Amino acid sequence: MQVMKDDHEQAGSRGLDRPDLGGPDPAPVFGMLFDAHAAPLQRYLARRVGTETAHDLVAETFLVALRRRETYRPEAGTARAWLYGIATNLLRHHVRTEMRALNATARLAAADQAVSAGHDGRVAERVDAQSRAARLAGALAELSVADRDTLLLVSWAGLDPGEVAEALGIPAGTVRSRLHRIRRWLRANAPESTKDGSSKTEEGESARR
């Protein structure tokens, strides 16, 4: 009985990963997709364009997905990659918003964020992390839209190169070579204090291959 239960759970998991969206009533499966992916998608988009715009983009992503459900092919990729691909296309209409956010964050790097010796260590760590993010934002703002999408889908959304390829509609080999080129550029151009974090991200992505 336990084996049968495990098989059923695994089948359900696979079904949610690559669901059949062609049924007469798409509401139940889209409800499950929303429960599984809306929150992480919201967090990813919020980091790029802010919370208010991200909220609208998540809603629009699922509306577009519902209207275009017949175009989804489970054999071609996961539902997660498909949804992030739709969100990425929608996001490109908000490039100016993202650039303003990145440039504003980068300007924080110019401010003096020294922490007094009396501050709690956790406060110092948080300020240091914010400072690194501010400095890295300046480098991200210099990337092309395609390069920024590729890097952040891996680093912020947590997609693997295969899923990024599915989301962007490009070969997986192109994603890997693009990531290698971007990270090499970041190592040469990003502030020194952000490079360790970039290297760790690359190591983590390599481990998922």
KEDO-466018 format. One line per field, with one value per residue: residue in one letter; x, y, z of N, C-alpha, C in turn. Coordinates in Angstrom, 1 decimal, always signed. Each point is the difference from the previous one (the first is absolute). Layout:
residues N
residu (A,...) $
nxx (X,...) $
nyy (Y,...) $
nzz (Z,...) $
caxx (X,...) $
cayy (Y,...) $
cazz (Z,...) $
cxx (X,...) $
cyy (Y,...) $
czz (Z,...) $
***
This chain:
residues 209
residu (M,Q,V,M,K,D,D,H,E,Q,A,G,S,R,G,L,D,R,P,D,L,G,G,P,D,P,A,P,V,F,G,M,L,F,D,A,H,A,A,P,L,Q,R,Y,L,A,R,R,V,G,T,E,T,A,H,D,L,V,A,E,T,F,L,V,A,L,R,R,R,E,T,Y,R,P,E,A,G,T,A,R,A,W,L,Y,G,I,A,T,N,L,L,R,H,H,V,R,T,E,M,R,A,L,N,A,T,A,R,L,A,A,A,D,Q,A,V,S,A,G,H,D,G,R,V,A,E,R,V,D,A,Q,S,R,A,A,R,L,A,G,A,L,A,E,L,S,V,A,D,R,D,T,L,L,L,V,S,W,A,G,L,D,P,G,E,V,A,E,A,L,G,I,P,A,G,T,V,R,S,R,L,H,R,I,R,R,W,L,R,A,N,A,P,E,S,T,K,D,G,S,S,K,T,E,E,G,E,S,A,R,R) $
nxx (+0.8,+1.1,+0.4,-1.3,+0.0,+1.3,-0.4,-1.2,+0.7,+0.8,-1.1,-0.6,+1.2,+0.2,-1.2,+0.3,+1.1,-0.7,-0.9,-1.1,+0.3,-0.1,-0.2,-1.3,+0.5,+0.6,-1.1,-0.3,+0.5,-0.7,-1.0,+0.3,+0.0,-1.1,-0.5,+0.5,-0.4,-1.2,+0.2,+0.7,-1.0,-0.9,+0.7,+0.1,-1.2,-0.4,+0.9,-0.8,-1.3,+0.2,-0.5,-0.3,+1.0,+0.7,-0.7,+0.0,+1.4,+0.0,-1.0,+0.7,+1.1,-0.8,-0.4,+1.3,+0.4,-1.1,+0.2,+1.2,-0.8,-0.6,+0.8,-0.4,+1.3,-0.6,+0.0,-0.4,-0.7,+0.5,-1.1,+1.0,+0.8,-1.1,-0.4,+1.2,-0.2,-1.2,+0.4,+1.1,-0.8,-0.8,+1.1,+0.3,-1.3,+0.7,+0.8,-0.7,-1.1,+0.4,+0.3,-1.2,-0.5,+0.7,-0.3,-1.3,-0.1,+0.5,-0.9,-0.7,+0.7,-0.5,-1.1,+0.3,+0.3,+0.9,+0.3,-0.5,+1.1,-0.9,-0.1,-1.2,+0.7,-1.2,+0.0,+1.2,-0.3,-1.1,+0.7,+0.9,-1.0,-0.6,+1.1,+0.3,-1.3,+0.3,+1.2,-0.5,-0.9,+1.0,+0.6,-1.1,+0.0,+1.3,-0.6,+0.1,-1.2,+0.5,+1.2,-0.7,-0.9,+1.0,+0.8,-1.1,-0.3,+1.3,+0.6,-1.1,-0.3,+1.3,-0.3,+0.1,+1.2,-0.4,-0.4,+1.2,+0.5,-0.8,+0.3,+1.2,-0.2,+1.1,+1.1,+0.0,+0.7,-0.9,-0.9,+0.6,+0.2,-1.3,-0.4,+0.8,-0.5,-1.2,+0.2,+0.6,-1.0,-0.9,+0.7,+0.0,-1.4,-0.5,-0.4,+1.2,-0.8,-0.4,+1.3,+0.2,-1.0,+0.5,+1.1,-0.5,-0.7,+1.1,+0.6,-1.0,+0.0,+1.4,-0.3,-0.9,+1.1) $
nyy (-1.2,-0.1,-1.1,-0.4,+0.4,-0.5,-1.1,+0.0,+0.2,-1.0,-0.7,+0.3,-0.2,-1.1,-0.2,+0.5,-0.8,-0.9,+0.9,-0.6,+1.0,-1.1,-0.3,-0.5,-0.3,+1.2,+0.3,-1.3,-0.3,+1.1,-0.5,-1.2,+0.4,+0.7,-1.0,-0.7,+0.9,+0.4,-0.6,-1.1,+0.0,+0.3,-0.8,-0.8,+0.2,-0.1,-0.9,-0.3,+0.1,-0.5,+0.1,+1.2,+0.2,-0.7,+0.5,+1.1,-0.2,-0.3,+0.9,+0.8,-0.5,-0.2,+1.3,+0.4,-0.6,+0.5,+1.1,-0.3,-0.6,+0.2,+1.1,-0.4,-0.5,-0.9,-0.6,+1.3,-0.1,+0.5,-0.1,-0.2,-0.7,-0.6,-0.1,-0.4,-0.8,-0.2,-0.2,-0.7,-0.6,-0.2,-0.6,-0.5,+0.0,-0.5,-0.1,+1.1,-0.7,-1.1,+0.8,+0.7,-1.2,-0.6,+1.1,+0.0,-1.3,+0.1,+1.0,-1.0,-0.5,+1.2,-0.4,+0.8,-1.4,+0.7,-1.1,+0.6,+0.1,+0.9,+0.0,-0.6,-1.1,-0.4,+1.1,-0.2,-1.3,+0.4,+0.9,-0.9,-0.9,+0.9,+0.2,-1.3,-0.2,+1.1,-0.4,-1.2,+0.7,+0.8,-1.1,-0.4,+1.2,-0.4,-1.1,-0.7,+0.3,-0.6,+0.6,+1.1,-0.2,-0.3,+1.0,+0.8,-0.7,+0.0,+1.3,+0.6,-0.5,-0.4,+0.5,-1.3,-0.2,-1.2,+0.4,+0.6,-1.0,-0.7,+0.8,+0.0,-1.3,-0.3,-0.5,-1.1,-0.5,+0.7,-0.6,-1.1,+0.1,+0.4,-1.0,-0.8,+0.6,-0.1,-1.2,-0.3,+0.6,-0.6,-1.1,+0.5,+0.2,-1.0,+0.8,+0.1,+0.7,+0.1,-0.1,+0.0,+0.9,+0.7,-0.2,+0.3,+1.0,+0.3,-0.1,+0.7,+0.8,+0.0,+0.0,+0.9,+0.2) $
nzz (+0.0,+0.8,-0.7,+0.1,+1.2,+0.2,-0.7,+0.8,+1.1,-0.4,-0.4,+1.2,+0.6,-0.8,+0.4,+1.2,-0.2,-0.6,+0.4,-0.1,-0.8,-0.7,+1.3,+0.1,+1.1,-0.4,+0.7,+0.2,-1.2,-0.5,+0.8,-0.4,-1.3,+0.3,+0.7,-1.0,-0.9,+0.4,+1.2,-0.4,-0.9,+1.0,+0.8,-1.0,-0.4,+1.3,-0.1,-1.1,+0.3,+1.2,+1.2,-0.2,-0.8,+0.9,+0.9,-0.8,+0.0,+1.3,+0.3,-0.6,+0.7,+1.1,-0.2,-0.4,+1.1,+0.7,-0.6,+0.3,+0.8,-1.2,+0.3,+1.2,-0.1,+0.8,-1.2,-0.2,+1.1,+1.1,+0.8,+0.9,-0.9,-0.4,+1.3,+0.3,-1.0,+0.4,+1.3,-0.6,-0.9,+1.0,+0.7,-1.2,+0.3,+1.1,-1.1,-0.4,+0.5,-0.6,-1.1,+0.2,+0.2,-1.0,-0.8,+0.5,-0.1,-1.3,+0.0,+0.5,-1.1,-0.5,+0.7,+1.1,+0.0,+0.5,+0.6,+1.0,+0.8,+0.5,-1.4,+0.1,+0.1,+0.3,+0.7,+0.4,+0.2,+0.6,+0.6,+0.4,+0.3,+0.6,+0.6,+0.2,+0.4,+0.8,+0.3,+0.2,+0.5,+0.2,+0.4,+0.8,+0.4,+0.0,+0.5,-1.1,-0.5,-1.1,+0.2,+0.3,-0.9,-0.8,+0.5,+0.0,-1.1,-0.1,+0.2,-0.5,-1.2,-0.1,-1.3,-0.5,-0.6,+0.2,+1.2,+0.2,-0.5,+0.7,+1.0,-0.5,-0.2,+0.7,-0.7,+0.7,-1.1,-0.6,+0.9,-0.1,-1.3,+0.0,+0.8,-0.7,-1.1,+0.5,+0.5,-1.2,-0.6,+0.8,-0.1,-1.2,+0.2,+0.7,+1.0,+0.6,+0.8,-1.3,-0.3,+1.3,+0.1,-1.0,+0.5,+1.2,-0.7,-0.6,+1.1,+0.6,-1.1,+0.1,+1.3,-0.6,-0.7) $
caxx (-0.8,+0.8,+0.6,-1.0,-0.1,+1.1,-0.1,-1.0,+0.6,+1.0,-0.7,-0.6,+1.1,+0.3,-1.1,+0.1,+1.2,-0.3,-1.5,-0.8,-0.9,-1.0,-1.3,-1.1,+0.0,+1.4,+0.0,+0.7,+1.4,+0.6,+0.0,+1.2,+1.2,+0.1,+0.4,+1.3,+1.0,-0.3,+0.8,+1.4,+0.0,-0.2,+1.2,+1.0,-0.4,+0.2,+1.5,+0.4,-0.8,-0.8,-1.1,-1.3,+0.0,+0.1,-1.4,-0.7,+0.6,-0.4,-1.3,+0.0,+0.6,-0.9,-1.0,+0.5,+0.2,-1.3,-0.4,+0.9,+0.2,+0.1,+1.3,+1.0,+0.2,+0.7,+1.2,+1.0,+0.6,-0.8,-0.9,+0.7,+0.8,-1.0,-0.5,+1.1,+0.2,-1.1,+0.3,+1.1,-0.5,-0.8,+0.9,+0.7,-0.7,+0.3,+1.4,+0.3,-0.2,+1.1,+1.2,+0.0,+0.2,+1.4,+0.9,-0.2,+0.7,+1.5,+0.4,+0.3,+1.4,+0.9,-0.2,+0.8,-0.9,+0.8,-0.7,+0.8,+0.5,-1.0,-1.2,-0.1,+0.6,-1.0,-0.3,+1.2,-0.1,-1.1,+0.4,+1.1,-0.6,-0.7,+1.0,+0.4,-1.1,-0.1,+1.1,-0.3,-1.1,+0.6,+0.5,-1.2,-0.6,+0.8,-0.3,-1.2,-1.2,+0.1,+1.0,-0.6,-1.0,+0.7,+0.6,-0.9,-0.8,+0.8,+0.4,-1.1,-1.2,+0.4,-0.1,+1.2,+0.2,-1.0,-1.3,+0.2,+0.0,-1.4,-0.7,+0.4,-0.1,+1.3,+0.6,+0.6,+1.4,+0.1,-0.2,+1.3,+1.0,-0.4,+0.3,+1.4,+0.4,-0.5,+0.7,+1.3,-0.1,-0.2,+1.3,+0.9,-0.6,-0.7,+0.8,+0.6,-0.7,-1.1,+0.4,-0.1,-1.4,-0.2,+0.7,-0.8,-1.1,+0.4,+0.3,-1.2,-0.6,+0.7,-0.3,-1.3,+0.0) $
cayy (+1.2,+1.2,+0.2,+0.5,+1.4,+0.7,+0.1,+1.0,+1.3,+0.4,+0.3,+1.3,+0.9,+0.1,+0.6,+1.4,+0.5,+0.0,-0.4,+0.0,+1.2,+0.0,-0.5,+0.9,+0.9,+0.2,+0.7,-0.7,-0.1,+1.3,+0.3,-0.7,+0.7,+1.2,-0.2,-0.5,+0.9,+1.4,+0.6,+0.2,+0.9,+1.3,+0.4,+0.2,+1.2,+1.1,+0.4,+0.7,+1.2,+0.5,-0.8,+0.4,-0.4,-1.4,-0.5,+0.1,-0.9,-1.4,-0.1,+0.0,-1.3,-1.1,+0.2,-0.4,-1.5,-0.6,+0.3,-0.7,-1.3,-1.0,+0.0,-0.6,-1.4,-0.6,-0.7,+1.0,+0.7,+0.0,+1.1,+1.1,+0.7,+0.6,+1.2,+1.0,+0.6,+1.0,+1.1,+0.7,+0.8,+1.1,+0.9,+0.9,+1.3,+0.8,+0.2,+1.3,+0.0,-0.8,+0.7,+1.0,-0.6,-0.4,+1.2,+0.6,-0.9,+0.2,+1.3,-0.2,-0.4,+1.2,+0.5,-0.6,-0.9,-0.5,-0.5,+0.3,-1.2,-0.4,-0.7,-1.5,-0.6,-0.4,+1.3,+0.3,-0.9,+0.4,+1.2,-0.4,-0.6,+1.1,+0.8,-0.8,+0.0,+1.3,+0.1,-1.0,+0.6,+0.8,-0.9,-0.6,+1.0,+0.1,-1.1,+0.1,-0.6,-1.4,-0.5,+0.2,-1.1,-1.3,-0.1,+0.1,-1.1,-1.0,+0.4,+0.4,-0.9,-1.4,-1.0,-0.5,+0.4,-0.6,+0.7,+1.4,-0.2,-0.2,+1.2,+1.0,-0.6,-0.1,-1.3,-0.1,+0.4,+1.4,+0.5,-0.3,+0.9,+1.3,+0.1,+0.0,+1.3,+1.0,+0.0,+0.4,+1.4,+0.5,-0.1,+1.0,+1.3,+0.2,+0.3,-1.1,-0.6,-0.8,-1.1,-1.3,-0.5,-0.4,-1.3,-1.0,-0.3,-0.8,-1.3,-0.7,-0.3,-1.1,-1.2,-0.5,-0.6) $
cazz (+0.0,+0.0,-1.3,-0.9,+0.4,-0.5,-1.5,-0.3,+0.4,-1.0,-1.2,+0.1,-0.1,-1.4,-0.7,+0.2,-0.6,-1.5,+0.0,-1.2,+0.1,-1.0,+0.5,-0.2,+1.2,+0.4,+1.3,+1.1,-0.2,+0.2,+1.4,+0.6,-0.5,+0.7,+1.4,+0.0,-0.6,+0.1,+1.0,-0.5,-1.1,+0.5,+0.7,-1.1,-0.7,+0.9,+0.1,-1.3,-0.3,+1.2,+0.5,-0.6,-1.4,+0.1,+0.2,-1.3,-1.0,+0.3,-0.4,-1.5,-0.4,+0.0,-1.0,-1.3,-0.1,-0.2,-1.4,-0.9,+0.6,-1.0,-0.6,+0.9,-0.3,+1.2,-0.5,-0.3,+1.2,+1.2,+0.1,+0.6,-1.0,-0.9,+0.7,+0.1,-1.4,-0.2,+0.8,-0.5,-1.1,+0.5,+0.7,-0.9,-0.2,+1.2,+0.1,+0.6,+1.4,+0.6,-0.1,+1.0,+1.3,+0.1,+0.2,+1.4,+0.9,-0.1,+0.7,+1.5,+0.2,+0.2,+1.3,+1.1,+0.8,+1.0,+1.2,+1.2,+0.7,+1.0,-0.6,+0.0,-1.1,-1.0,-0.7,-0.8,-1.1,-0.9,-0.7,-1.0,-1.1,-0.8,-0.8,-1.1,-1.0,-0.7,-0.9,-1.1,-0.8,-1.0,-1.1,-0.7,-0.9,-1.3,-0.9,-0.9,+0.5,-0.2,+1.0,+1.4,+0.1,+0.2,+1.2,+1.1,+0.0,+0.8,+1.3,+0.9,-0.1,+0.4,-1.1,-0.5,-1.4,-0.8,+0.2,-0.6,-1.5,-0.3,+0.3,-1.0,-1.3,-0.6,+0.4,+1.3,-0.2,+0.0,+1.3,+0.8,-0.5,+0.4,+1.5,+0.2,-0.5,+0.9,+1.3,-0.2,-0.1,+1.4,+0.8,-0.5,+0.1,+1.3,+1.1,+0.6,+1.1,-0.5,-0.8,+0.7,-0.1,-1.4,-0.1,+0.7,-0.8,-1.1,+0.5,+0.2,-1.3,-0.6,+0.7,-0.4,-1.4) $
cxx (+0.9,+0.7,-1.0,-0.2,+1.1,+0.0,-1.0,+0.5,+1.0,-0.6,-0.6,+1.0,+0.4,-1.1,+0.0,+1.2,-0.3,-1.4,-0.6,-1.0,-1.1,-1.4,-1.1,-0.2,+1.4,+0.1,+0.8,+1.5,+0.7,+0.0,+1.3,+1.3,+0.2,+0.5,+1.5,+1.0,-0.2,+0.9,+1.5,+0.1,-0.1,+1.3,+1.1,-0.3,+0.2,+1.4,+0.4,-0.7,-0.8,-1.3,-1.3,+0.0,+0.1,-1.4,-0.8,+0.5,-0.4,-1.4,-0.1,+0.6,-1.0,-1.2,+0.4,+0.2,-1.3,-0.5,+0.8,+0.3,+0.2,+1.4,+1.0,+0.1,+0.9,+1.3,+1.2,+0.7,-1.0,-0.9,+0.6,+0.7,-1.0,-0.5,+1.1,+0.3,-1.1,+0.3,+1.1,-0.4,-0.8,+0.9,+0.7,-0.7,+0.2,+1.5,+0.4,-0.2,+1.2,+1.3,+0.0,+0.2,+1.4,+0.9,-0.2,+0.7,+1.5,+0.5,+0.3,+1.4,+0.9,-0.2,+0.9,-0.9,+0.9,-0.8,+0.9,+0.3,-1.0,-1.2,+0.1,+0.6,-1.0,-0.4,+1.1,-0.1,-1.1,+0.3,+1.0,-0.7,-0.8,+1.0,+0.5,-1.0,-0.1,+1.1,-0.2,-1.1,+0.6,+0.5,-1.1,-0.6,+0.7,-0.2,-1.1,-1.2,+0.1,+0.9,-0.5,-1.0,+0.6,+0.6,-0.9,-1.0,+0.7,+0.2,-1.1,-1.2,+0.3,-0.2,+1.3,+0.1,-1.0,-1.3,+0.1,-0.1,-1.5,-0.7,+0.3,-0.1,+1.3,+0.6,+0.7,+1.5,+0.2,-0.1,+1.3,+1.1,-0.2,+0.4,+1.5,+0.6,-0.4,+0.8,+1.5,+0.0,-0.2,+1.3,+0.9,-0.5,-0.7,+0.9,+0.6,-0.8,-1.2,+0.4,+0.0,-1.4,-0.3,+0.7,-0.8,-1.2,+0.4,+0.3,-1.3,-0.7,+0.7,-0.3,-1.4,+0.1,+0.0) $
cyy (+1.3,+0.2,+0.6,+1.5,+0.8,+0.3,+1.1,+1.4,+0.5,+0.3,+1.4,+1.1,+0.3,+0.7,+1.5,+0.6,+0.2,-0.3,+0.0,+1.2,+0.0,-0.5,+1.1,+1.0,+0.2,+0.6,-0.8,+0.0,+1.3,+0.5,-0.6,+0.7,+1.4,-0.2,-0.4,+1.1,+1.5,+0.8,+0.2,+0.9,+1.4,+0.5,+0.3,+1.4,+1.2,+0.5,+0.8,+1.3,+0.5,-0.8,+0.3,-0.5,-1.5,-0.6,+0.0,-1.0,-1.5,-0.3,-0.1,-1.2,-1.1,+0.2,-0.3,-1.5,-0.7,+0.2,-0.8,-1.4,-1.1,+0.0,-0.7,-1.5,-0.6,-0.6,+0.9,+0.7,+0.0,+1.2,+1.2,+0.8,+0.8,+1.3,+1.1,+0.6,+1.0,+1.2,+0.9,+0.9,+1.3,+1.0,+1.0,+1.3,+1.0,+0.2,+1.3,+0.0,-0.8,+0.8,+1.1,-0.6,-0.4,+1.2,+0.6,-0.8,+0.2,+1.3,-0.2,-0.4,+1.1,+0.6,-0.7,-0.8,-0.6,-0.3,+0.3,-1.3,-0.6,-0.8,-1.5,-0.6,-0.3,+1.3,+0.3,-0.9,+0.4,+1.3,-0.3,-0.7,+1.0,+0.8,-0.8,+0.0,+1.3,+0.1,-0.9,+0.6,+0.8,-0.9,-0.6,+1.0,+0.2,-1.2,+0.2,-0.7,-1.5,-0.6,+0.1,-1.1,-1.3,-0.2,+0.0,-1.1,-1.2,+0.4,+0.4,-0.9,-1.4,-1.0,-0.5,+0.4,-0.6,+0.7,+1.4,-0.1,-0.2,+1.3,+1.1,-0.4,+0.0,-1.3,+0.1,+0.4,+1.5,+0.7,-0.2,+0.9,+1.5,+0.3,+0.1,+1.4,+1.1,+0.0,+0.4,+1.6,+0.6,-0.1,+1.1,+1.4,+0.3,+0.4,-1.2,-0.7,-0.8,-1.3,-1.4,-0.6,-0.5,-1.4,-1.1,-0.4,-0.9,-1.5,-0.8,-0.4,-1.2,-1.3,-0.6,-0.6,-1.5) $
czz (+0.0,-1.3,-1.0,+0.3,-0.5,-1.5,-0.4,+0.2,-1.1,-1.3,+0.1,-0.1,-1.4,-0.8,+0.2,-0.6,-1.5,-0.2,-1.4,+0.1,-1.1,+0.3,-0.2,+1.2,+0.5,+1.4,+1.0,-0.2,+0.1,+1.4,+0.7,-0.5,+0.7,+1.4,+0.0,-0.5,+0.2,+1.0,-0.4,-1.2,+0.4,+0.6,-1.1,-0.7,+0.9,+0.1,-1.2,-0.2,+1.1,+0.2,-0.8,-1.4,-0.1,+0.2,-1.2,-1.0,+0.3,-0.5,-1.6,-0.6,-0.1,-0.9,-1.4,-0.1,-0.2,-1.4,-1.0,+0.4,-1.1,-0.7,+0.9,-0.4,+1.1,-0.4,-0.3,+1.2,+1.2,+0.0,+0.7,-1.0,-0.9,+0.7,+0.1,-1.4,-0.3,+0.8,-0.5,-1.2,+0.5,+0.7,-0.9,-0.4,+1.1,+0.2,+0.6,+1.5,+0.7,+0.0,+1.1,+1.4,+0.2,+0.2,+1.3,+1.0,+0.0,+0.6,+1.5,+0.3,+0.3,+1.4,+1.0,+0.9,+1.1,+1.3,+1.2,+0.7,+1.0,-0.6,+0.2,-1.3,-1.1,-0.8,-1.0,-1.3,-1.0,-0.8,-1.1,-1.2,-0.9,-0.8,-1.2,-1.1,-0.8,-1.0,-1.2,-0.9,-1.1,-1.2,-0.8,-1.0,-1.3,-0.9,-1.0,+0.6,+0.0,+1.0,+1.4,+0.2,+0.3,+1.3,+1.2,+0.1,+0.7,+1.4,+0.9,-0.1,+0.3,-1.1,-0.3,-1.5,-1.0,+0.0,-0.6,-1.5,-0.4,+0.2,-1.1,-1.4,-0.8,+0.4,+1.4,-0.1,-0.1,+1.3,+0.8,-0.5,+0.3,+1.5,+0.2,-0.4,+1.0,+1.3,-0.1,-0.1,+1.4,+0.8,-0.4,+0.3,+1.2,+1.1,+0.7,+1.0,-0.4,-0.7,+0.7,-0.1,-1.4,-0.2,+0.6,-0.7,-1.2,+0.5,+0.3,-1.2,-0.6,+0.7,-0.4,-1.4,+0.0) $
***
